Amino acid sequence: MKITLVRGDITEQKVGAVVNAANSSLLGGGGVDGAIHRKGGPEVLDDCRRLRASQYGGGLPTGQAVATTAGRLPAEWVIHTVGPVYSSSDDRSHQLVSCYREALRVADELGVDSIAFPAVSAGIYGWPMDDAARIAVGTVRSTPTKVTDARFVLFTADAYSAFERAVGMP
């Protein structure tokens, strides 16, 4: 698998699937979640509402992933995953690992070969960026998948630098 880093806006990626760092409601929010819902348009929200009305009435559990249409995004699909809120007293890294593994599992089910990830949990959920990058890159590298192109799309220079260190780039 080829892993690349992109500094920019995840909603502009022409890939099979864009991963949304969603909240459990699946109904939009701030950060990456809000941007994906705004640019994806009402089609994404409509699919999310259908999921809430069927199997996810209580919301999508942390560490799981589910796909919807990408609506007006240049991607084919949106894979929503709910990252854990960081805690210095409770190790939730297994939940963050699960976000990436589950997103890749869903990508394989969809038959996509390219995927764009944000830095899940490293925004408002407070996960320290260097640790989030280490977990993200390590998990994507070690998870068996048919995906051949994995991109980490980072919005800030600090996030990009942390992922550069995790990937082992100069």
Secondary structure, DSSP 8 states (H G I E B T S, - for coil): -EEEEEES-GGG--SSEEEEEE-TT-S--SHHHHHHHHHH-HHHHHHHHHHHHTTTTT---TT-EEEEE-TTSSSSEEEEEE-----SSS--HHHHHHHHHHHHHHHHHHT-SEEEE--TTSSTT---HHHHHHHHHHHHHHS--S--EEEEEESSHHHHHHHHHHHT--
